[in-house]
Amino acid sequence: MGWWLNVSELILLTGALGACCGGFIALVCSNMRMSRCKKIKCCCFECDRENLTPEEYNKELENQHEIEHQAHGEPNQNV
């Protein structure tokens, strides 16, 4: 009759679309978090914020690298 009547394919399609949307939202939010912009506008979201000082920004980057090394099981190497 139609593809929309097959429940298993509909569930797979919905799950794949949800995962793609979730990944895209996570990517955009991650880039916004590390952005140096003071005013951010994205779709229906608008944010006016204070920028981090260079010291705070570098510390945040170091923490990010440390978390990534821990996730991959790599030893922490200070650069």
Biopython code that builds the backbone (N, CA, C, O; Angstrom):
import numpy as np
from Bio.PDB.StructureBuilder import StructureBuilder

atoms = [
    (1, "MET", "N", (0.820, -1.194, 0.000)),
    (1, "MET", "CA", (0.000, 0.000, 0.000)),
    (1, "MET", "C", (0.860, 1.252, 0.000)),
    (1, "MET", "O", (0.723, 2.098, -0.884)),
    (2, "GLY", "N", (1.730, 1.377, 0.965)),
    (2, "GLY", "CA", (2.573, 2.560, 1.032)),
    (2, "GLY", "C", (3.667, 2.361, 2.047)),
    (2, "GLY", "O", (3.539, 1.542, 2.957)),
    (3, "TRP", "N", (4.744, 3.106, 1.898)),
    (3, "TRP", "CA", (5.879, 2.931, 2.808)),
    (3, "TRP", "C", (5.561, 3.383, 4.221)),
    (3, "TRP", "O", (6.169, 2.900, 5.176)),
    (4, "TRP", "N", (4.627, 4.293, 4.365)),
    (4, "TRP", "CA", (4.319, 4.813, 5.694)),
    (4, "TRP", "C", (3.548, 3.811, 6.547)),
    (4, "TRP", "O", (3.354, 4.032, 7.743)),
    (5, "LEU", "N", (3.115, 2.730, 5.950)),
    (5, "LEU", "CA", (2.385, 1.729, 6.713)),
    (5, "LEU", "C", (3.310, 0.674, 7.322)),
    (5, "LEU", "O", (2.888, -0.078, 8.201)),
    (6, "ASN", "N", (4.562, 0.608, 6.870)),
    (6, "ASN", "CA", (5.513, -0.354, 7.416)),
    (6, "ASN", "C", (6.132, 0.250, 8.676)),
    (6, "ASN", "O", (6.935, 1.180, 8.596)),
    (7, "VAL", "N", (5.757, -0.283, 9.831)),
    (7, "VAL", "CA", (6.124, 0.305, 11.115)),
    (7, "VAL", "C", (7.633, 0.266, 11.357)),
    (7, "VAL", "O", (8.200, 1.240, 11.853)),
    (8, "SER", "N", (8.286, -0.834, 11.017)),
    (8, "SER", "CA", (9.721, -0.939, 11.303)),
    (8, "SER", "C", (10.526, 0.072, 10.483)),
    (8, "SER", "O", (11.477, 0.659, 11.000)),
    (9, "GLU", "N", (10.166, 0.286, 9.222)),
    (9, "GLU", "CA", (10.868, 1.273, 8.407)),
    (9, "GLU", "C", (10.598, 2.697, 8.891)),
    (9, "GLU", "O", (11.486, 3.549, 8.845)),
    (10, "LEU", "N", (9.396, 2.950, 9.346)),
    (10, "LEU", "CA", (9.043, 4.258, 9.878)),
    (10, "LEU", "C", (9.844, 4.558, 11.152)),
    (10, "LEU", "O", (10.300, 5.684, 11.349)),
    (11, "ILE", "N", (10.011, 3.559, 12.003)),
    (11, "ILE", "CA", (10.795, 3.738, 13.224)),
    (11, "ILE", "C", (12.254, 3.995, 12.879)),
    (11, "ILE", "O", (12.878, 4.875, 13.472)),
    (12, "LEU", "N", (12.813, 3.242, 11.930)),
    (12, "LEU", "CA", (14.200, 3.450, 11.506)),
    (12, "LEU", "C", (14.393, 4.836, 10.904)),
    (12, "LEU", "O", (15.377, 5.510, 11.208)),
    (13, "LEU", "N", (13.482, 5.262, 10.068)),
    (13, "LEU", "CA", (13.565, 6.577, 9.443)),
    (13, "LEU", "C", (13.469, 7.683, 10.489)),
    (13, "LEU", "O", (14.226, 8.653, 10.437)),
    (14, "THR", "N", (12.562, 7.546, 11.418)),
    (14, "THR", "CA", (12.410, 8.542, 12.478)),
    (14, "THR", "C", (13.658, 8.598, 13.352)),
    (14, "THR", "O", (14.105, 9.683, 13.723)),
    (15, "GLY", "N", (14.219, 7.449, 13.681)),
    (15, "GLY", "CA", (15.442, 7.413, 14.482)),
    (15, "GLY", "C", (16.622, 8.043, 13.763)),
    (15, "GLY", "O", (17.401, 8.776, 14.372)),
    (16, "ALA", "N", (16.762, 7.762, 12.465)),
    (16, "ALA", "CA", (17.865, 8.335, 11.691)),
    (16, "ALA", "C", (17.720, 9.853, 11.581)),
    (16, "ALA", "O", (18.703, 10.577, 11.733)),
    (17, "LEU", "N", (16.522, 10.335, 11.321)),
    (17, "LEU", "CA", (16.299, 11.780, 11.251)),
    (17, "LEU", "C", (16.543, 12.449, 12.598)),
    (17, "LEU", "O", (17.116, 13.537, 12.656)),
    (18, "GLY", "N", (16.116, 11.809, 13.673)),
    (18, "GLY", "CA", (16.349, 12.350, 15.006)),
    (18, "GLY", "C", (17.835, 12.416, 15.340)),
    (18, "GLY", "O", (18.302, 13.389, 15.931)),
    (19, "ALA", "N", (18.575, 11.373, 14.959)),
    (19, "ALA", "CA", (20.022, 11.364, 15.218)),
    (19, "ALA", "C", (20.728, 12.448, 14.411)),
    (19, "ALA", "O", (21.635, 13.105, 14.921)),
    (20, "CYS", "N", (20.324, 12.642, 13.161)),
    (20, "CYS", "CA", (20.919, 13.695, 12.330)),
    (20, "CYS", "C", (20.626, 15.074, 12.902)),
    (20, "CYS", "O", (21.519, 15.918, 12.979)),
    (21, "CYS", "N", (19.404, 15.302, 13.295)),
    (21, "CYS", "CA", (19.039, 16.606, 13.886)),
    (21, "CYS", "C", (19.773, 16.830, 15.196)),
    (21, "CYS", "O", (20.257, 17.932, 15.452)),
    (22, "GLY", "N", (19.863, 15.811, 16.019)),
    (22, "GLY", "CA", (20.576, 15.932, 17.289)),
    (22, "GLY", "C", (22.058, 16.215, 17.084)),
    (22, "GLY", "O", (22.640, 17.028, 17.802)),
    (23, "GLY", "N", (22.670, 15.554, 16.112)),
    (23, "GLY", "CA", (24.074, 15.801, 15.801)),
    (23, "GLY", "C", (24.307, 17.208, 15.299)),
    (23, "GLY", "O", (25.290, 17.850, 15.669)),
    (24, "PHE", "N", (23.415, 17.687, 14.463)),
    (24, "PHE", "CA", (23.541, 19.050, 13.939)),
    (24, "PHE", "C", (23.406, 20.078, 15.059)),
    (24, "PHE", "O", (24.173, 21.039, 15.119)),
    (25, "ILE", "N", (22.440, 19.876, 15.935)),
    (25, "ILE", "CA", (22.242, 20.805, 17.055)),
    (25, "ILE", "C", (23.460, 20.790, 17.979)),
    (25, "ILE", "O", (23.894, 21.845, 18.441)),
    (26, "ALA", "N", (24.013, 19.612, 18.252)),
    (26, "ALA", "CA", (25.203, 19.518, 19.099)),
    (26, "ALA", "C", (26.392, 20.228, 18.456)),
    (26, "ALA", "O", (27.165, 20.893, 19.146)),
    (27, "LEU", "N", (26.541, 20.090, 17.145)),
    (27, "LEU", "CA", (27.633, 20.748, 16.439)),
    (27, "LEU", "C", (27.504, 22.267, 16.502)),
    (27, "LEU", "O", (28.482, 22.964, 16.772)),
    (28, "VAL", "N", (26.314, 22.775, 16.255)),
    (28, "VAL", "CA", (26.077, 24.226, 16.293)),
    (28, "VAL", "C", (26.306, 24.772, 17.704)),
    (28, "VAL", "O", (26.938, 25.814, 17.875)),
    (29, "CYS", "N", (25.793, 24.070, 18.707)),
    (29, "CYS", "CA", (25.967, 24.538, 20.089)),
    (29, "CYS", "C", (27.428, 24.506, 20.509)),
    (29, "CYS", "O", (27.885, 25.403, 21.217)),
    (30, "SER", "N", (28.166, 23.491, 20.085)),
    (30, "SER", "CA", (29.590, 23.417, 20.410)),
    (30, "SER", "C", (30.350, 24.579, 19.788)),
    (30, "SER", "O", (31.211, 25.179, 20.430)),
    (31, "ASN", "N", (30.031, 24.894, 18.541)),
    (31, "ASN", "CA", (30.696, 26.019, 17.885)),
    (31, "ASN", "C", (30.306, 27.356, 18.504)),
    (31, "ASN", "O", (31.137, 28.261, 18.581)),
    (32, "MET", "N", (29.073, 27.496, 18.943)),
    (32, "MET", "CA", (28.652, 28.728, 19.613)),
    (32, "MET", "C", (29.373, 28.895, 20.940)),
    (32, "MET", "O", (29.738, 30.009, 21.313)),
    (33, "ARG", "N", (29.578, 27.808, 21.646)),
    (33, "ARG", "CA", (30.213, 27.868, 22.955)),
    (33, "ARG", "C", (31.651, 28.355, 22.846)),
    (33, "ARG", "O", (32.106, 29.121, 23.695)),
    (34, "MET", "N", (32.371, 27.926, 21.824)),
    (34, "MET", "CA", (33.769, 28.316, 21.654)),
    (34, "MET", "C", (33.924, 29.585, 20.807)),
    (34, "MET", "O", (35.045, 30.032, 20.563)),
    (35, "SER", "N", (32.837, 30.150, 20.371)),
    (35, "SER", "CA", (32.881, 31.341, 19.527)),
    (35, "SER", "C", (33.341, 32.557, 20.324)),
    (35, "SER", "O", (33.100, 32.650, 21.528)),
    (36, "ARG", "N", (34.000, 33.481, 19.647)),
    (36, "ARG", "CA", (34.440, 34.728, 20.271)),
    (36, "ARG", "C", (33.429, 35.855, 20.004)),
    (36, "ARG", "O", (33.676, 37.001, 20.381)),
    (37, "CYS", "N", (32.326, 35.553, 19.376)),
    (37, "CYS", "CA", (31.322, 36.564, 19.052)),
    (37, "CYS", "C", (30.586, 37.009, 20.315)),
    (37, "CYS", "O", (30.351, 36.217, 21.228)),
    (38, "LYS", "N", (30.231, 38.286, 20.343)),
    (38, "LYS", "CA", (29.505, 38.820, 21.495)),
    (38, "LYS", "C", (28.004, 38.633, 21.330)),
    (38, "LYS", "O", (27.303, 38.357, 22.304)),
    (39, "LYS", "N", (27.507, 38.780, 20.117)),
    (39, "LYS", "CA", (26.081, 38.622, 19.857)),
    (39, "LYS", "C", (25.902, 37.493, 18.847)),
    (39, "LYS", "O", (26.472, 37.534, 17.757)),
    (40, "ILE", "N", (25.118, 36.494, 19.206)),
    (40, "ILE", "CA", (24.908, 35.327, 18.356)),
    (40, "ILE", "C", (23.434, 35.234, 18.000)),
    (40, "ILE", "O", (22.570, 35.302, 18.874)),
    (41, "LYS", "N", (23.156, 35.080, 16.721)),
    (41, "LYS", "CA", (21.791, 34.852, 16.240)),
    (41, "LYS", "C", (21.817, 33.600, 15.375)),
    (41, "LYS", "O", (22.585, 33.514, 14.418)),
    (42, "CYS", "N", (20.978, 32.636, 15.716)),
    (42, "CYS", "CA", (20.888, 31.392, 14.948)),
    (42, "CYS", "C", (19.430, 30.944, 14.944)),
    (42, "CYS", "O", (18.881, 30.584, 15.985)),
    (43, "CYS", "N", (18.814, 30.968, 13.780)),
    (43, "CYS", "CA", (17.399, 30.605, 13.619)),
    (43, "CYS", "C", (16.553, 31.428, 14.588)),
    (43, "CYS", "O", (16.494, 32.651, 14.457)),
    (44, "CYS", "N", (15.907, 30.796, 15.543)),
    (44, "CYS", "CA", (15.057, 31.527, 16.491)),
    (44, "CYS", "C", (15.775, 31.794, 17.807)),
    (44, "CYS", "O", (15.159, 32.281, 18.754)),
    (45, "PHE", "N", (17.065, 31.486, 17.882)),
    (45, "PHE", "CA", (17.850, 31.655, 19.102)),
    (45, "PHE", "C", (18.724, 32.888, 18.988)),
    (45, "PHE", "O", (19.409, 33.074, 17.982)),
    (46, "GLU", "N", (18.707, 33.738, 20.015)),
    (46, "GLU", "CA", (19.542, 34.942, 20.036)),
    (46, "GLU", "C", (20.191, 35.062, 21.411)),
    (46, "GLU", "O", (19.536, 34.892, 22.439)),
    (47, "CYS", "N", (21.489, 35.359, 21.413)),
    (47, "CYS", "CA", (22.242, 35.409, 22.657)),
    (47, "CYS", "C", (23.180, 36.606, 22.636)),
    (47, "CYS", "O", (23.910, 36.808, 21.665)),
    (48, "ASP", "N", (23.163, 37.393, 23.691)),
    (48, "ASP", "CA", (24.080, 38.513, 23.870)),
    (48, "ASP", "C", (24.899, 38.201, 25.116)),
    (48, "ASP", "O", (24.345, 38.124, 26.212)),
    (49, "ARG", "N", (26.214, 38.019, 24.964)),
    (49, "ARG", "CA", (27.017, 37.533, 26.074)),
    (49, "ARG", "C", (28.349, 38.240, 26.172)),
    (49, "ARG", "O", (28.753, 38.970, 25.266)),
    (50, "GLU", "N", (29.034, 38.012, 27.296)),
    (50, "GLU", "CA", (30.367, 38.543, 27.488)),
    (50, "GLU", "C", (31.383, 37.526, 26.982)),
    (50, "GLU", "O", (31.208, 36.321, 27.163)),
    (51, "ASN", "N", (32.434, 38.011, 26.354)),
    (51, "ASN", "CA", (33.487, 37.122, 25.875)),
    (51, "ASN", "C", (34.401, 36.733, 27.020)),
    (51, "ASN", "O", (34.532, 37.459, 28.005)),
    (52, "LEU", "N", (35.028, 35.581, 26.878)),
    (52, "LEU", "CA", (36.025, 35.146, 27.842)),
    (52, "LEU", "C", (37.306, 35.945, 27.645)),
    (52, "LEU", "O", (37.620, 36.374, 26.535)),
    (53, "THR", "N", (38.024, 36.135, 28.712)),
    (53, "THR", "CA", (39.342, 36.753, 28.584)),
    (53, "THR", "C", (40.255, 35.743, 27.888)),
    (53, "THR", "O", (39.951, 34.550, 27.887)),
    (54, "PRO", "N", (41.365, 36.189, 27.298)),
    (54, "PRO", "CA", (42.280, 35.233, 26.639)),
    (54, "PRO", "C", (42.748, 34.114, 27.576)),
    (54, "PRO", "O", (42.912, 32.976, 27.138)),
    (55, "GLU", "N", (42.963, 34.421, 28.849)),
    (55, "GLU", "CA", (43.388, 33.395, 29.801)),
    (55, "GLU", "C", (42.282, 32.361, 30.020)),
    (55, "GLU", "O", (42.541, 31.158, 30.040)),
    (56, "GLU", "N", (41.044, 32.844, 30.184)),
    (56, "GLU", "CA", (39.912, 31.929, 30.373)),
    (56, "GLU", "C", (39.683, 31.076, 29.128)),
    (56, "GLU", "O", (39.373, 29.889, 29.224)),
    (57, "TYR", "N", (39.839, 31.696, 27.962)),
    (57, "TYR", "CA", (39.649, 30.978, 26.699)),
    (57, "TYR", "C", (40.696, 29.870, 26.555)),
    (57, "TYR", "O", (40.359, 28.748, 26.175)),
    (58, "ASN", "N", (41.962, 30.175, 26.856)),
    (58, "ASN", "CA", (43.020, 29.170, 26.762)),
    (58, "ASN", "C", (42.807, 28.044, 27.769)),
    (58, "ASN", "O", (43.059, 26.878, 27.463)),
    (59, "LYS", "N", (42.348, 28.388, 28.960)),
    (59, "LYS", "CA", (42.063, 27.367, 29.965)),
    (59, "LYS", "C", (40.933, 26.457, 29.496)),
    (59, "LYS", "O", (40.996, 25.243, 29.688)),
    (60, "GLU", "N", (39.906, 27.028, 28.886)),
    (60, "GLU", "CA", (38.795, 26.239, 28.356)),
    (60, "GLU", "C", (39.274, 25.292, 27.254)),
    (60, "GLU", "O", (38.848, 24.139, 27.195)),
    (61, "LEU", "N", (40.161, 25.780, 26.382)),
    (61, "LEU", "CA", (40.716, 24.923, 25.332)),
    (61, "LEU", "C", (41.534, 23.782, 25.924)),
    (61, "LEU", "O", (41.446, 22.645, 25.459)),
    (62, "GLU", "N", (42.328, 24.079, 26.947)),
    (62, "GLU", "CA", (43.116, 23.030, 27.601)),
    (62, "GLU", "C", (42.208, 21.979, 28.224)),
    (62, "GLU", "O", (42.481, 20.783, 28.119)),
    (63, "ASN", "N", (41.135, 22.412, 28.869)),
    (63, "ASN", "CA", (40.182, 21.467, 29.453)),
    (63, "ASN", "C", (39.529, 20.615, 28.375)),
    (63, "ASN", "O", (39.327, 19.416, 28.566)),
    (64, "GLN", "N", (39.202, 21.224, 27.251)),
    (64, "GLN", "CA", (38.584, 20.494, 26.138)),
    (64, "GLN", "C", (39.531, 19.421, 25.619)),
    (64, "GLN", "O", (39.114, 18.288, 25.381)),
    (65, "HIS", "N", (40.808, 19.770, 25.441)),
    (65, "HIS", "CA", (41.796, 18.803, 24.957)),
    (65, "HIS", "C", (41.991, 17.678, 25.972)),
    (65, "HIS", "O", (42.139, 16.516, 25.591)),
    (66, "GLU", "N", (41.992, 18.016, 27.255)),
    (66, "GLU", "CA", (42.149, 16.998, 28.289)),
    (66, "GLU", "C", (40.988, 16.014, 28.270)),
    (66, "GLU", "O", (41.191, 14.808, 28.407)),
    (67, "ILE", "N", (39.784, 16.519, 28.102)),
    (67, "ILE", "CA", (38.600, 15.654, 28.034)),
    (67, "ILE", "C", (38.682, 14.744, 26.819)),
    (67, "ILE", "O", (38.359, 13.559, 26.911)),
    (68, "GLU", "N", (39.114, 15.284, 25.672)),
    (68, "GLU", "CA", (39.231, 14.469, 24.466)),
    (68, "GLU", "C", (40.285, 13.376, 24.641)),
    (68, "GLU", "O", (40.081, 12.249, 24.191)),
    (69, "HIS", "N", (41.410, 13.693, 25.290)),
    (69, "HIS", "CA", (42.451, 12.688, 25.510)),
    (69, "HIS", "C", (41.955, 11.593, 26.449)),
    (69, "HIS", "O", (42.267, 10.419, 26.250)),
    (70, "GLN", "N", (41.186, 11.966, 27.468)),
    (70, "GLN", "CA", (40.641, 10.971, 28.389)),
    (70, "GLN", "C", (39.643, 10.069, 27.692)),
    (70, "GLN", "O", (39.578, 8.876, 27.986)),
    (71, "ALA", "N", (38.867, 10.618, 26.775)),
    (71, "ALA", "CA", (37.861, 9.829, 26.064)),
    (71, "ALA", "C", (38.514, 8.796, 25.148)),
    (71, "ALA", "O", (37.979, 7.703, 24.957)),
    (72, "HIS", "N", (39.668, 9.143, 24.584)),
    (72, "HIS", "CA", (40.356, 8.246, 23.669)),
    (72, "HIS", "C", (41.388, 7.368, 24.375)),
    (72, "HIS", "O", (42.031, 6.533, 23.738)),
    (73, "GLY", "N", (41.549, 7.549, 25.675)),
    (73, "GLY", "CA", (42.487, 6.752, 26.440)),
    (73, "GLY", "C", (43.938, 7.123, 26.181)),
    (73, "GLY", "O", (44.837, 6.327, 26.452)),
    (74, "GLU", "N", (44.176, 8.312, 25.665)),
    (74, "GLU", "CA", (45.534, 8.760, 25.380)),
    (74, "GLU", "C", (46.104, 9.432, 26.626)),
    (74, "GLU", "O", (45.364, 10.048, 27.392)),
    (75, "PRO", "N", (47.416, 9.316, 26.834)),
    (75, "PRO", "CA", (48.020, 10.032, 27.965)),
    (75, "PRO", "C", (47.975, 11.523, 27.745)),
    (75, "PRO", "O", (48.090, 11.989, 26.611)),
    (76, "ASN", "N", (47.810, 12.278, 28.810)),
    (76, "ASN", "CA", (47.734, 13.732, 28.743)),
    (76, "ASN", "C", (49.131, 14.304, 28.510)),
    (76, "ASN", "O", (50.045, 14.058, 29.298)),
    (77, "GLN", "N", (49.293, 15.058, 27.440)),
    (77, "GLN", "CA", (50.569, 15.691, 27.138)),
    (77, "GLN", "C", (50.356, 17.185, 27.097)),
    (77, "GLN", "O", (49.587, 17.678, 26.271)),
    (78, "ASN", "N", (51.018, 17.909, 27.965)),
    (78, "ASN", "CA", (50.891, 19.367, 27.986)),
    (78, "ASN", "C", (51.687, 19.944, 26.829)),
    (78, "ASN", "O", (52.859, 19.619, 26.639)),
    (79, "VAL", "N", (51.040, 20.796, 26.064)),
    (79, "VAL", "CA", (51.693, 21.409, 24.891)),
    (79, "VAL", "C", (52.158, 22.786, 25.241)),
    (79, "VAL", "O", (52.733, 23.477, 24.399)),
]
sb = StructureBuilder()
sb.init_structure("model")
sb.init_model(0)
sb.init_chain("A")
sb.init_seg("    ")
for serial, (resi, resn, name, xyz) in enumerate(atoms, 1):
    if name == "N":
        sb.init_residue(resn, " ", resi, " ")
    sb.init_atom(name, np.array(xyz, "f"), 0.0, 1.0, " ", f" {name:<3s}", serial, name[0])
structure = sb.get_structure()
